[in-house]
Amino acid sequence: MLGTSVNISVTLLYAVSAALLAGELWRAPSYSRIGKWRRLSPAVLGFVLHGGLMLALVSQSSGLDISFFNALSLAAFAIVLLLLLFSALKPVEMLGIGLLPIAAVSVIAGELLGDSLASMPLRGELQFHVISSLLAYGVLSVGAMQAILVGIQAHLLRTHQPGGFVRALPPLNRMEELLFQLLAIGFALLSIALLSGFMYLHDMFAQHLVHKTVLSLVAWTVFGVVLLGRYVWGWRGLRAVRWTLAGLVFLLLAYFGSKFVLELLLQT
């Protein structure tokens, strides 16, 4: 019962923070660190409560339970953590308009449907692989949301529509710079996750991991091409946005797509 109450509270707090952030788009913004954290404060409280749930999950004596909905909640936790960290350093809190509702849905889905599944608990090195994978997914998800904002901002500026949405964001060149910083961090984490997977996972055919590995490598290649295109050919704007979103789609299919098919559809 306590777990249910906490999950509902986390969901509501994330949703409230997203609504407060979205409200800024309908009025002329004046950047203020105090104002930023006032809008993010429900998400901070939700994150603390969410962290208690994740600590209970990770600290199980049998190992890390990484069933589909547990993994979804862990990924949401990583996304909110990274959103708050980056918001402390840069004016990127508007990413929460898209990311916090996703986190809220992930948490409530785990509460409503999570008990229907069970998975083999993971120990030792495999936990490192899973956690590094989720961190990579979290950073690249933040990067994908940043790419969406860059795409919208570039379109509005190109069509001479500088409304409240554009005024609520930093200049386009700073937004693009942050996008590629996020992609570089996510690419490094994804490289670590893939390397640890090759080191610690064996007999991929027996473990139904071939499709996951191939899709992860495709995602890694796509993000690598985006970074190469930026630093070698000066890619920016919509081209970088499209490649970034394509990379995230492959990453989603690699991890959650494969887990959805195996655990929910095939129940293996």
C-alpha positions in Angstrom: 0.0 0.0 0.0 2.8 2.4 0.9 4.5 1.6 -2.5 1.3 2.4 -4.3 0.9 5.8 -2.5 4.5 6.7 -3.3 4.2 5.8 -7.0 1.0 7.9 -7.3 2.7 10.8 -5.5 5.7 10.6 -7.8 3.5 10.6 -10.9 1.5 13.6 -9.7 4.6 15.6 -8.7 6.2 15.0 -12.1 3.0 16.0 -13.8 2.7 19.2 -11.7 6.2 20.3 -12.5 5.7 19.7 -16.2 2.5 21.8 -16.1 4.4 24.6 -14.3 7.1 24.6 -16.9 4.6 24.6 -19.8 2.8 27.6 -18.2 6.0 29.6 -18.9 5.4 29.3 -22.7 2.2 31.5 -22.4 3.9 34.5 -20.8 7.0 36.5 -21.4 9.7 34.7 -19.5 12.3 36.4 -17.4 15.1 33.9 -16.6 15.6 33.5 -12.8 17.3 30.6 -11.0 14.8 31.0 -8.2 11.9 30.9 -10.6 13.4 27.9 -12.3 13.7 25.8 -9.2 10.2 26.9 -8.0 8.9 25.2 -11.1 11.2 22.2 -10.7 10.6 21.8 -7.0 7.7 19.3 -7.4 10.0 17.2 -9.7 12.8 17.4 -7.1 10.5 16.0 -4.4 9.1 13.4 -6.8 12.7 12.4 -7.7 13.6 11.9 -4.0 10.5 9.7 -3.5 11.3 7.9 -6.8 14.8 7.3 -5.5 13.5 5.5 -2.4 11.6 3.1 -4.7 14.6 2.5 -6.9 16.8 1.9 -3.8 14.5 -0.8 -2.6 14.6 -2.3 -6.1 18.3 -2.3 -6.4 19.1 -3.4 -2.9 17.2 -6.7 -3.1 19.2 -9.6 -1.7 18.4 -11.7 -4.7 19.9 -9.1 -7.1 18.6 -6.4 -9.4 15.1 -7.2 -10.7 15.1 -5.8 -14.2 11.7 -6.9 -15.5 10.2 -4.7 -18.2 8.3 -2.2 -16.0 11.1 -2.1 -13.4 13.5 -1.2 -16.2 11.1 1.4 -17.4 10.9 3.0 -14.0 14.7 2.9 -13.6 15.1 4.6 -17.0 12.6 7.3 -15.9 14.6 7.8 -12.7 17.8 8.2 -14.7 16.1 10.7 -17.1 14.8 12.9 -14.2 18.2 12.7 -12.5 20.0 13.9 -15.6 17.3 16.6 -16.3 17.8 18.1 -12.8 21.6 17.9 -13.0 21.7 19.6 -16.4 19.2 22.2 -15.3 21.4 23.0 -12.3 24.2 23.8 -14.8 22.4 25.3 -17.8 19.0 26.9 -18.6 17.5 23.7 -20.0 14.6 23.1 -17.6 12.1 23.4 -20.5 13.1 19.9 -21.5 11.0 18.8 -18.5 7.8 19.7 -20.5 8.4 16.5 -22.5 10.5 14.4 -20.2 8.6 14.7 -17.0 5.3 13.4 -18.4 7.2 10.4 -19.9 8.7 9.7 -16.5 5.2 10.0 -14.9 3.7 7.6 -17.3 6.6 5.1 -16.8 6.1 5.2 -13.0 2.3 4.7 -13.0 2.6 2.0 -15.6 5.0 0.1 -13.3 2.6 0.5 -10.5 -0.4 -0.7 -12.5 1.3 -3.5 -14.5 4.6 -4.3 -12.9 3.5 -7.1 -10.6 2.3 -9.1 -13.5 5.9 -9.9 -14.6 8.9 -11.5 -13.1 12.5 -11.7 -14.3 15.7 -13.4 -13.3 17.5 -11.1 -10.8 20.9 -9.9 -12.0 24.0 -9.8 -9.9 27.6 -8.5 -10.1 29.0 -7.4 -13.5 25.6 -7.7 -15.2 24.2 -5.0 -12.9 27.0 -2.7 -14.1 26.1 -3.4 -17.7 22.4 -2.8 -17.1 22.9 0.4 -15.1 25.4 1.8 -17.7 22.9 1.0 -20.4 20.1 2.8 -18.6 22.3 5.8 -18.0 23.2 5.9 -21.7 19.5 5.7 -22.6 18.7 8.5 -20.1 21.3 10.9 -21.4 20.4 10.2 -25.0 16.7 10.6 -24.2 17.4 14.0 -22.8 19.5 14.7 -25.9 16.6 13.6 -28.1 14.2 16.0 -26.3 16.8 18.7 -26.8 16.9 17.8 -30.5 13.1 18.2 -30.7 13.3 21.7 -29.1 16.1 22.7 -31.4 14.1 21.6 -34.4 11.0 23.5 -33.3 13.1 26.6 -32.4 14.9 26.5 -35.8 11.6 26.2 -37.7 9.9 29.1 -35.8 12.9 31.3 -36.3 13.1 30.4 -40.0 9.4 31.2 -40.5 9.7 34.4 -38.4 7.4 33.3 -35.6 9.4 34.4 -32.5 6.6 33.7 -30.0 6.7 32.8 -26.3 8.2 29.4 -27.0 11.3 30.9 -28.7 11.7 33.5 -26.0 11.5 30.8 -23.3 14.6 29.1 -24.7 18.3 30.1 -24.9 19.7 31.2 -28.3 19.7 28.6 -31.0 23.5 28.3 -31.2 23.6 27.5 -27.4 20.8 25.0 -27.8 22.7 23.2 -30.5 25.9 23.3 -28.5 24.1 21.6 -25.6 22.6 19.1 -27.9 26.0 17.9 -29.1 27.4 17.9 -25.6 24.5 15.6 -24.5 25.1 13.3 -27.5 28.8 13.1 -26.8 28.2 12.1 -23.1 25.5 9.6 -24.2 27.7 8.1 -26.9 30.5 7.6 -24.4 28.1 5.9 -21.9 26.6 3.8 -24.7 30.1 2.7 -25.7 30.8 1.6 -22.1 27.5 -0.3 -22.0 28.2 -2.1 -25.2 31.8 -2.9 -24.2 30.6 -4.3 -20.8 27.9 -6.3 -22.6 30.5 -8.0 -24.8 32.7 -8.7 -21.8 30.0 -10.0 -19.4 27.4 -11.6 -21.6 28.0 -15.0 -23.2 26.1 -17.2 -25.7 24.0 -14.4 -27.0 21.9 -16.7 -29.2 20.8 -18.7 -26.2 20.0 -15.5 -24.3 17.8 -14.0 -27.1 20.2 -11.0 -27.3 21.2 -11.0 -30.9 18.5 -8.5 -32.0 19.2 -6.3 -29.0 22.9 -6.3 -29.7 22.4 -5.5 -33.4 20.0 -2.7 -32.8 22.2 -1.2 -30.1 25.2 -1.3 -32.5 23.0 0.5 -35.1 22.0 3.1 -32.6 25.7 3.5 -31.6 26.7 3.9 -35.2 23.9 6.5 -35.8 25.0 8.6 -32.8 28.6 8.3 -33.9 27.7 9.6 -37.4 25.9 12.6 -35.9 28.9 13.5 -33.8 31.2 13.0 -36.8 29.0 15.1 -39.0 29.0 17.9 -36.4 32.7 18.1 -35.8 33.9 17.2 -39.4 31.2 18.6 -41.7 29.6 21.1 -39.4 26.1 19.5 -39.3 23.5 21.5 -37.4 19.8 22.2 -37.5 17.2 19.7 -38.8 19.8 17.3 -40.2 21.2 16.7 -36.7 17.7 16.5 -35.2 16.6 13.8 -37.6 19.7 11.7 -37.1 19.4 12.1 -33.3 15.8 11.0 -33.2 16.6 8.0 -35.5 19.3 6.9 -33.1 17.0 7.1 -30.2 14.4 5.0 -32.0 16.9 2.2 -32.6 18.0 2.4 -28.9 14.4 2.2 -27.8 13.8 -0.8 -30.0 17.0 -2.4 -28.8 16.2 -2.3 -25.1 12.5 -1.8 -24.4 11.3 -3.2 -27.7 13.1 -6.4 -27.2 12.1 -6.7 -23.5 8.5 -5.9 -24.5 8.4 -8.7 -27.1 10.2 -11.3 -24.9 8.5 -10.6 -21.6 5.0 -9.3 -22.5 4.3 -11.0 -25.8 6.4 -14.2 -25.7 6.7 -14.3 -21.9 10.2 -15.9 -22.0 
